[in-house]
Amino acid sequence: MSRAGGRERAVLHEDFARLCAVLSPSREERACADLVRRELVELGLAVEEDGAGAPLGGDCGNLVARIPGTGDGWLLICTHLDTVPPSGPIDPVVVDGGWENAGDGILGADNKAAVAVALGLARHFLAEPAEVGLELVFTVVEEDALGGAKALDRSGLRSRIGYTFDHASPIGEIVVASPTYYRLVAELSGVAAHAGIRPQDGRSAVLAGARAVASMRLGRLDDETTANVGVFEGGTAANVVPDRCRIVGEARSLDPVKAEQAITSMVDRLGDAANAADCECDLDVSVARLFDGYRTRRTAAEVRLAEAALRDCGYEPEPIVTGGGSDANALIVKGVGAVNLANGTERNHQPDERVSLAALEGMLDVGLALVRRAAEFV
């Protein structure tokens, strides 16, 4: 089965570098969305934008474009426009056979690599239509609990199955299980007092919070379950008994019951610490189930299509489970048979994020194979 041609590969890298250079942290995707829209419109495609942005506090909604096939079926390719917050300008450069940021901070390959691949697929199948139609979705606010994908109107989608390229691991890996995810935000309120003159009159919210966190089971709880406190802040000055403390944490598990049990335990520990006699504090806790987990059978059509496409491109398929989420989680809840595929990027969300030229081109080859093979499965 033929792969992308030399010119297609060159344009892929050009697109990727341009996309990465456009900063698009969650809720600030407008400039990147406008670039993607402009490219698609110049190809002759109609691009729809939904109203997901405003309710999420963002400046842009999800984009959808479609390329009809010669038959009736449709295949969805979903990528996200946002990145985690960059620490400065992004200057993509090639070093030792891979793209890196010449500056300090993320490259944005998560998920600009997949966005560039989606543009490459659009160009290819406009020139050489496949039997199935290609439905391209570009979401917003993925990095904050899959906000855009959760807001996407399923009734407007034509595809029964689809793919995201959003797992930073070697191409060939197929995510067949992803966790249920809870987020916790706790506000502890005590009483401020002078720490050197009247400490006995104060009630330390920081002390209560510290006791709560120290008593929690955090880290890897078992093979399926993790818990973490990622934000702990409070107080105003060294000489003031702190009357405020804010804690943000999470729990996730491949078993939804275990995820609920883990987050419930964290809330219970906060309650115990807030009620302690020597630092009694008011406690306000909010818990949100931000996305649902899934397990996909190896026999599912979307998995078998992925395996066939990967083998066509010389990759050996490997089913994996992950502790992270992707837009696939939200699409599955909406009834789309979605699969998250590894994209070959390295160290996403880190200052040394990278993607090799070969991996970027490999993603395009796999995307082409998915569309070409899709008629056998949709």
N, C-alpha and C positions, 0 to 999 in steps of 0.2 A: 504494500500500500504506500503510495507516494507521500512524502513529507513536504513541509514548507520549502519553497524555493529560496534561492539566495537573496533575491530582492525582498521577499516577504520577511526574511529574517532581519535584513538591514533596517527595514521600516519598523519592525517590532522593537528593535533597540532604540531607534529614534523616538518612537512613541513613549517608550518606558522612561527615557531620560527627561523628556518634556513633562511627562506626568509627575515624576518625582519632584521636579523643580518647582511645581505649583503646590504651595503649602495648603493642606486641607485637613486640619484637625477636626474632630467631630463637632458638628454644628456650624462649621465654617467651610463647607464644601463647594460653595457657589462657583468660585473661580475654576476649580477642577471640573465641576459639572458642565460649566459653559464650554470648556475645552473639549470635553467628550461630545457634547451635543453638536458643537461646530463641526467636528470631524465626521460625525454620523450624517449630519444634514448635507455636508458637502459630498458625501457618498450617495445622496439621494434618498435617505431614509427619513421617515417621520419619527420624531422623538416626543414621547409623552412625559410630562412631569406631574407627579401627584402632589397632594397637599400635606405630605408627611412632615415637612420641615417645621412649619410654624408650631404645631402642638409639641414638638420635641425641643423647641427653643432654638431652632436652627435657621439657616438662611437659604435652604434648598431642600427640595423633595427628592424622592426616588425617580430615576429615569428608566423608561422602557422603550425599546426599539425592536422591530420585528423584520425578519427577512423570510419571505415565503419560500417554501420548497416546492418541488414538483409533485409531491403527494400531499396527504392530509395531516400527517403527524407534525408535532412540534417538540423541540428540545429546548430546555431552559439553561442558560449560562448566567449565573449570578455572581457579581463582584461588588465590593464596596469601595466607595470613593474616599472615605475618611481614613485618617491615620491617628495614632496616638499623638499627643502634642509634641511638635518638634521643638528643639532647644535653640534653633537658629535657622538660617538659610540652608537649603539642601542643594549641593552641587554634585550631581552624579558624575563619577569618573570610573573608568575601567582600570582595575589594578589586578595583575596576575590572573587574568582571565575571568574577572567578575566585576560587577557593579558595586561600588561603595560610595559613601558620602565623603567628599574631600574635606568637608567641615566636621565639626563635632556634633554628633547626634544621629538620629535615625536616618535611614535612606528613604523609607516609605515603600519598600518593596511589598510590604503588607499594607495594602493589597493592590498597589499600582502595577505590580507584575501581572496580576490577573486582569486588570483593566486593560493593559496593553495587549494582552492575549485576546481579549474580547474584541478589541478594535481590529486586530489581525484576522479574526474569524469573520467579522463583518465584511471586510474587504474581499476575502477569499470567496465567500459563498454568495456575494453579490455577483462576482465574476463567473463563478462556477456553481450554480444552485445545486444543493443536495436534495435528496428525496424528502427529507423532513425540513420543516421550517425552523429557523433559529430565533429564539426569543431571548433578547439580551436585557438583563436587569442590572442597574447600577444603584446600589442602596447607599443611604446615609446613616450616620450615627451607629454603625455596626460595633465600633469599639466601646460603646456604652450600652451594653446589654441588648445588642441587636435591634436598636430602636427603629431604624428604617424598615427592616424586613418584617418586624412585627406589625408595623402600620400598613404594610403593603396590602392592597385589595386583591384577595385571591380570585374573586370573580372575574377580574380583568385578565387573568393569565390563561393561556391556551395550553400550556405544557402539562403533561402528566408526570414527567420525571425531569430532573435537572441536576446541575452540578455547581458547586463552588470550588474554587482553587484557593484554599485558605488555611492550609496546615503547613507550618514551617518545618518540613522534614523531607527526606529524599523522595523524588518522584517514584511512584509505584505503590506508595502506601495509600490505603483506602480507609477512611474513618467509618467504622461500622457501629460505634457506640460513643455517646457524648453525654456529659452529666446534666442533671438538674441543678440549677444555681439559685441560691438565696443570697441577698445582701441585707446587712443589718446596719442601721445607723442609730446610735445611742447618744442622748444628751443627759448628762448628770448635772444637777443644780444643787450647790451647797450654800454656804454662807461665808462671805469674805470677812477677814479680820486682819489686824496687824500681826504679822508672824512673830515679831519680837516682843510685843507688849501684851497682846490679848489673844494668843493662839487658841486658848481654850474656848473662846467665844465663836470661833470659826468652825465650819464643817467642810472639810476638804473634798471637793469633787474629784480631784486628781488622785488622792489616796484611794477613794472608793473605786475609781476606774482602774487603777493599777492592781488593786486586789482582785477585781473581777477578771482582768486579762490574765493575771498570774494563775488563777484557778481554772482557766479554760483549757480544754484539750485542743491543741492547735497543731498544725502541720499535717502529716499524713496519718490519718486515723486508722485506715485499713487499705486494702488494695483498691477499693472503689471510692474512698471518701477522703476529702481534705477540708481543713478549716483554717482561717487566717484572720488576724487583725492587721490591717494595713495602714490605718490612720489612728493616731492617739495624740490629742492636742488639748491644751487647757492652760489656765493660769494667765497672769498678767505681769507679775514681777516677783523677784525672789523674796521680798518682804511682805507678801500678801498671801494669806491662806486662800488657795484658789477656789472660787465658787462655781467654776464652769469646767467641764471636761467633755470632749466630743470623741467618740470612738466609731470607726467604720470597719466592718468586718464582713466576712463571707463564709459560706459553707457550700460545698458541692459534692455530688456523688452520682455514680452511675446507677445507684439504687435510690429512687425518689424518697422512699421511706427513711433511709439513712440520712439523706440530705436534710429532711425535715427534723429528724431527731438531733442532728448536729447543731442546727441553728437554734432549736429550742433549748438545748443545753447551754448555749452561749447566752441566751436571754435569761435563763434561770440564774446563771452565775452573776450576771449584772444585777439582778434583783436581790440576790443574797448580799452582795457587797454594798448596794445602796441602802439596805436596811440595817447594816451593822450599827450598833449603838454608838460607837465612838466617832462615826463620820456619816451619820444619817443624811441621805440626799434624796431629792426628788429625781425620778428617772422617767425619761420619755424615750421609748424605743419604737422604731418602725422597722418592719421586716417585709421585704418584697421578694416574691418568687419571680425572678427576672427572665428566666427561660427554662423550658422543659427539656429534659434529656431524651435520648432515644437509643434503641438498639435495632439495627437493620439486619435482616436475615441474609446470609450469603447467597441464597437462591433468588433474592429479589432482582427484578429486571434491571434496576438501576446499578446494582452491584455487578451483575453479569456483563452489562454493557461496559462498565468501567474496566473490568478485567480484560475484556476483548480488546478495547482500545489501547490499553497499556501494553498488552502483548504485541499488538500490531506495531507499536513504536519501540519494541525491544526492552520493555521494562517488565520485571516479574511482579505481578500484583501481590500485595501483602496487606491483609486486613489488620487494622489496629484499633485500639480504644484510646481516647484522649480525655484529658482533664479540662480541656477548653471547649468553648462554644464557637459557633459560626452561624452565618445566615441559614445554613442547612437546618439548624434546630428550629428556627422560626418557620421555614418553608414546610418542614415535615408536619408541624402542628396544623398548618393550613391545608394539608392533604396532598402536597407535592412530594413525590418520591425523590427526595434530594440526597445527594451524597457529597461529602466534603473530601476533596482529593488533595494529597500533598503537592506542594508547588515548588519544592526544591530550594526555597529561600532559607537563609540561615540567620539565627539570632534575632528574630523579629522583636520589635519594641526595645532593642538595645542600641547603644551608640555605634557598635561595630556590625550592625545589620548588613547583610550582603546577599547577593544572588549571582551565581555564575552565569556566564553567557550561555553555556550549554543547558543549564536548567531552565532559563527563560525560553530558549528555543524549544526545549523538550516539552514545556507546557503548551506551546502553540501546536506542536505535533500531536500531542494527546487530545487537545481540543478539536483539531481537524478530524482525528480518528473517531472521536465520540460522535460527531455530527454525521460522518459518513456511515458509521455502523448503526446509527440510531434506528433506522427503519426496521431493523430486525427485532427491536425490543419495545418500541412505543406503540 
